[in-house]
Every structure is written in structure tokens, then in C-alpha cells.
């Protein structure tokens, strides 16, 4: 039954032990449920859906990786063209990052959440984007 979710929630496989949902990623519910169905619903609503929604789609990550690899190759063969391309990327990268931070903060993300998503500290995220305060 629980394997039905394996494709939909990569990296997250449900187990229900003594009516307590546990995920193979390390997450575990802080309470027990009356039925396996209730435990599964809790896992889906409070863990699996939010965990998957917080990750970019795999197909987009693959495209990003391909772009990065192609730019790295271009740097070795055509560095001036690579610079022009990177300047173009920079033109849309910064405004999109700002929009994403604004949207995340508007949805209730903390500076810790923003920093974690960007791979920086809470303080660094706040320092860079504090002018966006709600």
C-alpha cells in the first residue's frame, strides 16, 4: 500500500509503526493515530506534500545542470561568449531571486527558511533582502 507513494514522493517512503507515521527521510510524527488511514493522511498532509512542494521539479534541475555543464565547456572553448551568456543570465537571475524571496516571505517563510533555500545563513539572507520587509 505505502509503495503507491514512492514515485509521487521521491525520497519519502512511508511506514506506519504502531499507528505512528514514519518517513525513511528521518521524519516521524509526534503522535499516534487511531487508524493506519489517519496516520497516512497525516504523513501526506503534514510531511510528504510540503516536502515535495519545497523542492524544484526534477526536470528543471536537470535542465539547470545541463546549462551549467554547457557553460563550463564554453568557458574553456569560448570564454568571451561564456561571459556574455553569464551576463545575460545575471540580468534575470537577480530579479527572479528577489521575486522568489518576496513571495516566500509573503507566504510566511522566515529568514531562516529563506537562507536555507538559498544556501546561506539567516543573517546573510536578511542582510541581502531586508529592504523587502513586509
C-alpha positions as CSV (number, residue, x, y, z in Angstrom):
1,X,0.0,0.0,0.0
2,X,2.7,2.5,1.0
3,X,4.8,1.8,-2.1
4,X,2.0,3.5,-4.1
5,X,3.5,6.9,-3.0
6,X,7.1,6.1,-3.9
7,X,7.1,7.6,-7.4
8,X,5.0,10.6,-6.3
9,X,7.2,11.5,-3.4
10,X,10.8,10.7,-4.3
11,X,13.0,10.4,-1.2
12,X,10.0,9.9,1.0
13,X,8.7,6.4,1.8
14,X,6.0,5.9,4.4
15,X,6.0,3.3,7.2
16,X,3.3,3.2,9.9
17,X,4.7,1.7,13.1
18,X,2.2,1.2,15.9
19,X,-0.1,3.7,14.2
20,X,2.6,6.3,14.0
21,X,3.7,7.5,10.6
22,X,7.4,7.5,9.9
23,X,9.3,8.5,6.7
24,X,12.5,7.0,5.5
25,X,14.0,10.5,5.3
26,X,14.0,10.7,9.1
27,X,10.7,12.5,9.8
28,X,8.4,10.9,12.3
29,X,5.0,12.2,13.6
30,X,4.9,13.4,17.1
31,X,1.8,11.4,18.0
32,X,0.0,8.2,17.3
33,X,-3.3,7.9,15.3
34,X,-6.4,5.8,15.7
35,X,-6.1,4.1,12.2
36,X,-3.5,3.5,9.6
37,X,-5.6,5.6,7.2
38,X,-5.4,8.6,9.7
39,X,-1.6,8.1,10.0
40,X,-1.2,8.0,6.2
41,X,-3.3,11.2,5.8
42,X,-1.2,13.0,8.4
43,X,2.0,11.9,6.7
44,X,0.7,13.1,3.3
45,X,-0.7,16.5,4.6
46,X,2.0,17.4,7.2
47,X,5.1,16.0,5.6
48,X,5.1,14.5,2.1
49,X,3.2,17.2,0.2
50,X,5.1,20.1,1.9
51,X,8.5,18.3,1.5
52,X,7.9,17.7,-2.3
53,X,6.5,21.2,-2.9
54,X,9.5,22.8,-1.3
55,X,11.8,21.2,-3.9
56,X,12.1,22.4,-7.5
57,X,10.8,19.9,-10.1
58,X,13.4,17.3,-11.2
59,X,13.1,18.1,-14.9
60,X,14.0,21.7,-14.2
61,X,17.0,20.8,-12.1
62,X,18.2,18.6,-14.9
63,X,17.9,21.5,-17.4
64,X,19.8,23.7,-14.9
65,X,22.6,21.1,-14.7
66,X,22.8,20.8,-18.5
67,X,23.0,24.6,-18.8
68,X,25.8,24.7,-16.2
69,X,27.8,21.9,-17.9
70,X,27.4,23.6,-21.3
71,X,28.6,27.0,-19.9
72,X,31.5,25.3,-18.2
73,X,32.5,23.8,-21.6
74,X,32.0,27.2,-23.2
75,X,34.4,28.8,-20.7
76,X,37.2,26.5,-21.9
77,X,36.5,26.9,-25.6
78,X,34.9,30.4,-26.0
79,X,35.4,32.4,-22.8
80,X,34.2,35.7,-24.2
81,X,30.9,34.1,-25.4
82,X,30.6,32.5,-21.9
83,X,31.0,35.9,-20.3
84,X,28.2,37.4,-22.5
85,X,25.9,34.5,-21.7
86,X,26.6,34.7,-18.0
87,X,25.9,38.5,-18.1
88,X,22.6,37.7,-19.7
89,X,21.8,35.1,-17.0
90,X,22.7,37.6,-14.3
91,X,20.2,40.1,-15.7
92,X,17.3,37.8,-15.0
93,X,18.8,35.8,-12.1
94,X,18.9,38.6,-9.5
95,X,15.3,40.0,-10.2
96,X,13.9,36.4,-10.1
97,X,15.7,35.7,-6.8
98,X,14.3,38.9,-5.3
99,X,10.8,38.0,-6.5
100,X,11.1,34.5,-5.1
101,X,12.2,35.9,-1.7
102,X,9.3,38.3,-1.7
103,X,6.9,35.5,-2.5
104,X,8.3,33.2,0.2
105,X,8.2,35.9,2.8
106,X,4.7,36.8,1.8
107,X,3.7,33.2,2.3
108,X,5.2,33.2,5.8
109,X,8.7,31.9,5.3
110,X,11.2,33.0,8.0
111,X,14.6,34.4,7.2
112,X,15.9,31.0,8.3
113,X,13.8,29.4,5.7
114,X,14.9,31.8,3.0
115,X,18.6,31.5,4.0
116,X,18.3,27.7,4.0
117,X,16.7,27.7,0.5
118,X,19.5,30.0,-0.8
119,X,22.3,28.1,0.9
120,X,23.2,31.0,3.2
121,X,22.7,31.9,6.8
122,X,19.6,33.6,8.2
123,X,21.6,36.6,8.8
124,X,23.1,36.7,5.3
125,X,19.6,36.4,3.8
126,X,18.2,39.1,6.0
127,X,21.1,41.4,5.2
128,X,20.8,41.0,1.5
129,X,16.9,41.2,1.3
130,X,15.9,43.2,4.4
131,X,14.6,46.1,2.2
132,X,11.9,43.7,1.1
133,X,10.4,43.6,4.6
134,X,6.6,43.3,4.6
